[in-house]
Amino acid sequence: MSLFQSLKKKIVGKNIPIVFPEATDVRVLGAAVRLRADDLVEPILLGNPDEIRALASSRGLSIDEITILNPSDYPKKEEMVSAFVERRKGKVSSEEAQSILNDGNYFGTMLVYMGIAEGMVSGAIHSTGDTVRPALQIIKTKPGVSRTSGAFIMMRGERERYVFGDCAININPTAQELAEIAIESAKTAEIFDIEPTVALLSFSTKGSAKAPEAQKVIEAAEIAQKLAPHYQIDGELQFDAAFVPAVAEQKAPGSSVAGKANVFVFPEIQSGNIGYKIAQRLGGFEAIGPILQGLNKPISDLSRGCNEEDVYKLAIITANQSLAK
Ligand SMILES: CC(C)(COP(=O)(O)OP(=O)(O)OC[C@H]1O[C@@H](n2cnc3c(N)ncnc32)[C@H](O)[C@@H]1OP(=O)(O)O)[C@@H](O)C(=O)NCCC(=O)NCCS
């Protein structure tokens, strides 16, 4: 069974409510209609209903059975404002909250926080920062996780499937944060039916180079092994030592991960972001993500260059993440 067949099977008929703040974008609207028609999620569209209906009818899309909520005319707005002010603990006044919650990403994130939706998919017309910031402020990270991070599922055909993290959020994580990213990346792998073998990547393998950058990765591997002894985690490893069995034998004999890794954890965002794009553009891998990990509830960030299919797939992933928690 293909990855998406398997992910769809887990959510079909469950009516998991997923909120789409960018419903006036045709890619998002088209995906929401397909998701409903395929009985995969229960979309909640945000925006001006007249505008959304006009767009749907101009594209021949039927949205009769889909819920539309207008942030500027929402019956439970007062309840939402109070919950938001309470959650932000003195950081926003009621007046500020009234105005902030007209923003679709804040409004959508509050629907998830209040349990009206189980997840959110946004970012087709918003930057990563604008999409993710409300989640960091409202949904927050799970106990034991100090930083949310962004992983990519890298796929080529049906047989090659890897997790790359963090390629999207933390600019320069500490050793402790990197350890948490490694563990969360392992959990993400499990959602995608990948049994995780986690390599913390570096330019050095098992002490071959001495530098603070490599030392951070060594420490992160030690912390991660202590925090999650049930996972196979090792580092520091160069990519070839992590991935190629013959190189692993040479450079890291005795490592339970070297030569077998399928979850690759990058030391900071530059190598992570560059690395996934090289695999995508030179290696012909499909990059699915970033999948935000470590949050209490799933919030997903689309790329602004996304198409309808990307929105459709990310919503399926988001619904699956909501089951995993
Ligand atoms: C994600 C990002 C936008 C957050 O930065 P920010 O908006 O400046 O966030 P702030 O520092 O103002 O923090 C806002 C809140 O989020 C929290 N926060 C910030 N980063 C966090 C993280 N990685 N995990 C968990 N919480 C985080 C802060 O603690 C703060 O909480 P508080 O308001 O309750 O005290 C920022 O890390 C970023 O721009 N990362 C790179 C994104 C990017 O360009 N990626 C490449 C393309 S995919």
The ligand as an SDF file (V2000), in Angstrom:
LIG
                    3D

 48 50  0  0  0  0  0  0  0  0999 V2000
    9.2750   30.2990   13.8950 C   0  0  0  0  0  0  0  0  0  0  0  0
    9.6910   31.7260   14.1430 C   0  0  0  0  0  0  0  0  0  0  0  0
    8.9190   32.6010   13.2150 C   0  0  0  0  0  0  0  0  0  0  0  0
    9.3920   32.1450   15.5820 C   0  0  0  0  0  0  0  0  0  0  0  0
   10.0230   33.3610   15.7810 O   0  0  0  0  0  0  0  0  0  0  0  0
    9.3200   34.6780   16.3680 P   0  0  0  0  0  0  0  0  0  0  0  0
    8.0730   34.9780   15.7140 O   0  0  0  0  0  0  0  0  0  0  0  0
   10.3770   35.7100   16.3470 O   0  0  0  0  0  0  0  0  0  0  0  0
    8.9740   34.1830   17.7570 O   0  0  0  0  0  0  0  0  0  0  0  0
    9.2320   34.9480   19.0940 P   0  0  0  0  0  0  0  0  0  0  0  0
   10.6830   34.8130   19.4500 O   0  0  0  0  0  0  0  0  0  0  0  0
    8.6130   36.2990   19.0100 O   0  0  0  0  0  0  0  0  0  0  0  0
    8.3850   34.0370   20.0480 O   0  0  0  0  0  0  0  0  0  0  0  0
    6.9940   33.9900   20.0180 C   0  0  0  0  0  0  0  0  0  0  0  0
    6.5840   32.9030   20.9630 C   0  0  0  0  0  0  0  0  0  0  0  0
    6.9020   31.6390   20.3860 O   0  0  0  0  0  0  0  0  0  0  0  0
    7.7790   30.9060   21.2320 C   0  0  0  0  0  0  0  0  0  0  0  0
    8.7270   30.2110   20.3340 N   0  0  0  0  0  0  0  0  0  0  0  0
    9.5550   30.7570   19.4370 C   0  0  0  0  0  0  0  0  0  0  0  0
   10.1770   29.7830   18.7450 N   0  0  0  0  0  0  0  0  0  0  0  0
    9.7200   28.6010   19.2430 C   0  0  0  0  0  0  0  0  0  0  0  0
    9.9580   27.2430   18.9400 C   0  0  0  0  0  0  0  0  0  0  0  0
   10.8100   26.8450   17.9750 N   0  0  0  0  0  0  0  0  0  0  0  0
    9.2900   26.3000   19.6320 N   0  0  0  0  0  0  0  0  0  0  0  0
    8.4220   26.6400   20.6060 C   0  0  0  0  0  0  0  0  0  0  0  0
    8.1330   27.9100   20.9430 N   0  0  0  0  0  0  0  0  0  0  0  0
    8.7860   28.8840   20.2680 C   0  0  0  0  0  0  0  0  0  0  0  0
    8.4410   31.9230   22.1130 C   0  0  0  0  0  0  0  0  0  0  0  0
    8.8300   31.3440   23.3180 O   0  0  0  0  0  0  0  0  0  0  0  0
    7.3240   32.9370   22.2970 C   0  0  0  0  0  0  0  0  0  0  0  0
    6.4210   32.4900   23.2460 O   0  0  0  0  0  0  0  0  0  0  0  0
    5.6910   33.5150   24.2200 P   0  0  0  0  0  0  0  0  0  0  0  0
    5.1870   34.6490   23.3700 O   0  0  0  0  0  0  0  0  0  0  0  0
    4.5800   32.7180   24.8290 O   0  0  0  0  0  0  0  0  0  0  0  0
    6.7150   33.9700   25.1880 O   0  0  0  0  0  0  0  0  0  0  0  0
   11.2380   31.8640   13.9100 C   0  0  0  0  0  0  0  0  0  0  0  0
   11.9020   30.9120   14.6640 O   0  0  0  0  0  0  0  0  0  0  0  0
   11.6350   31.7740   12.4720 C   0  0  0  0  0  0  0  0  0  0  0  0
   11.4670   32.7330   11.7080 O   0  0  0  0  0  0  0  0  0  0  0  0
   12.2270   30.6200   12.0540 N   0  0  0  0  0  0  0  0  0  0  0  0
   12.6550   30.4050   10.6970 C   0  0  0  0  0  0  0  0  0  0  0  0
   11.4950   30.2030    9.7730 C   0  0  0  0  0  0  0  0  0  0  0  0
   11.9360   30.1390    8.3510 C   0  0  0  0  0  0  0  0  0  0  0  0
   12.1680   31.1590    7.7440 O   0  0  0  0  0  0  0  0  0  0  0  0
   12.0800   28.9080    7.8260 N   0  0  0  0  0  0  0  0  0  0  0  0
   12.5850   28.6810    6.5240 C   0  0  0  0  0  0  0  0  0  0  0  0
   11.5290   28.3450    5.5200 C   0  0  0  0  0  0  0  0  0  0  0  0
   10.6370   26.8610    5.8170 S   0  0  0  0  0  0  0  0  0  0  0  0
  1  2  1  0
  2  3  1  0
  2  4  1  0
  2 36  1  0
  4  5  1  0
  5  6  1  0
  6  7  2  0
  6  8  1  0
  6  9  1  0
  9 10  1  0
 10 11  2  0
 10 12  1  0
 10 13  1  0
 13 14  1  0
 14 15  1  0
 15 16  1  0
 15 30  1  0
 16 17  1  0
 17 18  1  0
 17 28  1  0
 18 19  1  0
 18 27  1  0
 19 20  2  0
 20 21  1  0
 21 22  1  0
 21 27  2  0
 22 23  1  0
 22 24  2  0
 24 25  1  0
 25 26  2  0
 26 27  1  0
 28 29  1  0
 28 30  1  0
 30 31  1  0
 31 32  1  0
 32 33  2  0
 32 34  1  0
 32 35  1  0
 36 37  1  0
 36 38  1  0
 38 39  2  0
 38 40  1  0
 40 41  1  0
 41 42  1  0
 42 43  1  0
 43 44  2  0
 43 45  1  0
 45 46  1  0
 46 47  1  0
 47 48  1  0
M  END
$$$$
